Amino acid sequence: LPDRQAERLKLIHGSLIYRDKRLEGFDAAAVVEVVEHLDPPRLSALERVLFEFARPQTVVLTTPNQEYNVMWETLPAGQFRHTDHRFEWTRQEFQDWANRVAEKHGYSVRFLPVGPEDETVGSPTQMGVFERTKKQEDEQ
């Protein structure tokens, strides 16, 4: 990268299930293919860290669409796409989770497909774009 771009970039190593002040103050967060690697009981910790403590204006979150798995010829029925996936959500399950999180933490959310969209099973990946609608002081 050119020096001017490199000085604007900061890489950090951490976890989205533990509060980390280094994650606060950003305009946006991209959480790409992360949630399905968490044990379901840990999701509430991610929700708090990301939407309550870090509170970026925008969160772009993607996760596999479980319904699309039937389109993968080499994926046996009932198996996840990756051995480390703890779960994979259907479109409805993802939307239910995302709508609940958005409502609880003062965000709106819209849903978009990622990849070719089949009219029956949707796209391979699903995306939720969360936009903060409330300032933190408005919620107190």
Backbone torsions as a table, in degrees:
resi	resn	phi	psi	omega
1	LEU	NA	146.1	172.1
2	PRO	-61.6	149.9	-177.5
3	ASP	-51.8	-41.7	-177.4
4	ARG	-61.5	-39.4	177.5
5	GLN	-74.9	-41.5	-178.0
6	ALA	-61.3	-35.0	-179.0
7	GLU	-72.7	-15.1	176.7
8	ARG	-90.6	-8.1	-175.8
9	LEU	-103.6	132.0	177.9
10	LYS	-135.3	118.9	176.9
11	LEU	-97.3	134.4	176.4
12	ILE	-129.4	153.6	177.4
13	HIS	-113.1	128.6	-178.9
14	GLY	-168.1	-160.2	-178.0
15	SER	-134.7	143.1	177.5
16	LEU	-89.2	10.8	176.1
17	ILE	-112.2	3.1	174.9
18	TYR	-127.2	134.7	179.7
19	ARG	-59.9	133.7	-176.4
20	ASP	-143.1	111.5	-177.1
21	LYS	-57.6	-24.4	179.3
22	ARG	-64.6	-18.2	-179.4
23	LEU	-87.3	-7.7	-176.4
24	GLU	-85.6	149.4	172.5
25	GLY	92.6	6.4	179.2
26	PHE	-90.7	150.6	177.5
27	ASP	-71.5	-34.5	-174.4
28	ALA	-146.9	156.7	174.4
29	ALA	-133.5	136.6	174.1
30	ALA	-111.0	113.8	-179.3
31	VAL	-113.1	88.5	-169.0
32	VAL	-104.0	114.1	177.0
33	GLU	55.0	52.1	-178.0
34	VAL	-115.2	-49.0	-168.6
35	VAL	-59.0	-33.7	-177.7
36	GLU	-69.8	-9.7	177.4
37	HIS	-92.0	-1.8	179.1
38	LEU	-97.1	144.5	171.1
39	ASP	-65.5	136.0	-176.7
40	PRO	-48.5	-38.7	178.1
41	PRO	-63.8	-16.4	-179.9
42	ARG	-87.4	-9.5	-177.9
43	LEU	-59.6	-37.6	-179.3
44	SER	-63.7	-33.5	176.4
45	ALA	-66.2	-43.9	176.6
46	LEU	-60.1	-43.7	179.6
47	GLU	-56.9	-46.2	-179.0
48	ARG	-66.5	-47.0	-178.2
49	VAL	-60.7	-46.6	-174.3
50	LEU	-77.9	-49.2	-170.9
51	PHE	-96.2	-21.4	180.0
52	GLU	-100.3	-42.5	-175.5
53	PHE	-95.6	-53.8	-179.3
54	ALA	-69.4	-44.8	174.7
55	ARG	47.6	51.1	175.4
56	PRO	-65.9	157.8	177.7
57	GLN	-61.0	-40.4	-177.1
58	THR	-128.5	136.8	172.8
59	VAL	-126.4	124.2	174.0
60	VAL	-107.1	117.5	-174.5
61	LEU	-125.8	127.5	177.1
62	THR	-120.9	154.3	178.1
63	THR	-158.3	153.0	179.2
64	PRO	-61.0	148.6	172.3
65	ASN	-94.2	108.2	-176.9
66	GLN	-57.5	-33.5	-178.5
67	GLU	-62.4	-29.4	-177.0
68	TYR	-74.1	-14.8	-175.5
69	ASN	-56.2	-27.4	178.9
70	VAL	-64.7	-17.6	-179.7
71	MET	-79.8	-17.4	-179.9
72	TRP	-86.3	107.9	-175.4
73	GLU	-62.3	-30.5	-176.4
74	THR	-92.6	0.4	-179.5
75	LEU	-95.9	113.7	179.4
76	PRO	-60.6	145.0	-179.8
77	ALA	-54.6	135.4	177.0
78	GLY	84.9	-4.9	178.9
79	GLN	-95.7	153.1	175.6
80	PHE	-82.4	163.7	-178.4
81	ARG	-70.8	-24.4	-177.9
82	HIS	-137.8	142.9	-176.9
83	THR	-65.0	-20.5	179.6
84	ASP	-89.8	-5.7	178.0
85	HIS	-67.3	131.0	178.1
86	ARG	-89.5	-24.0	178.0
87	PHE	-162.7	165.1	169.3
88	GLU	-140.5	130.1	-175.4
89	TRP	-90.1	145.9	165.0
90	THR	-72.5	170.1	177.8
91	ARG	-60.5	-42.5	-178.7
92	GLN	-66.1	-41.3	178.5
93	GLU	-62.3	-43.9	178.6
94	PHE	-63.2	-45.5	-179.3
95	GLN	-64.8	-39.5	177.2
96	ASP	-61.5	-46.7	179.1
97	TRP	-62.2	-50.1	-176.0
98	ALA	-64.5	-40.8	178.3
99	ASN	-64.1	-39.9	178.2
100	ARG	-64.4	-46.0	179.7
101	VAL	-62.5	-44.9	-179.5
102	ALA	-60.6	-47.2	-179.7
103	GLU	-61.3	-44.0	-177.0
104	LYS	-65.9	-34.5	-171.2
105	HIS	-111.2	11.0	175.0
106	GLY	78.0	41.7	177.7
107	TYR	-125.9	156.0	163.5
108	SER	-101.6	161.5	178.2
109	VAL	-143.0	139.4	172.8
110	ARG	-126.2	153.3	-172.0
111	PHE	-115.8	136.9	-179.1
112	LEU	-135.8	147.7	175.2
113	PRO	-81.1	152.6	173.1
114	VAL	-125.8	117.5	-178.3
115	GLY	99.1	-179.9	-178.2
116	PRO	-63.2	134.9	-175.1
117	GLU	-103.4	120.8	174.4
118	ASP	-88.1	138.5	-175.5
119	GLU	-66.1	-21.6	-179.5
120	THR	-94.6	-47.8	-172.2
121	VAL	-107.0	-1.7	177.8
122	GLY	84.0	-153.7	-176.9
123	SER	-102.0	164.1	-179.5
124	PRO	-62.5	-35.9	-178.0
125	THR	-126.0	145.8	177.6
126	GLN	-115.9	146.6	-176.6
127	MET	-130.2	136.1	170.8
128	GLY	-113.9	128.8	176.4
129	VAL	-108.9	109.7	-178.1
130	PHE	-95.3	133.5	175.4
131	GLU	-123.7	127.1	-179.4
132	ARG	-67.3	130.7	-179.1
133	THR	-108.4	-15.7	-178.3
134	LYS	-125.5	142.5	170.7
135	LYS	-79.5	151.9	-176.2
136	GLN	-57.5	-39.6	-178.1
137	GLU	-68.1	-24.1	176.8
138	ASP	-69.4	-23.1	-175.8
139	GLU	-88.7	-11.1	-175.3
140	GLN	-90.3	NA	NA
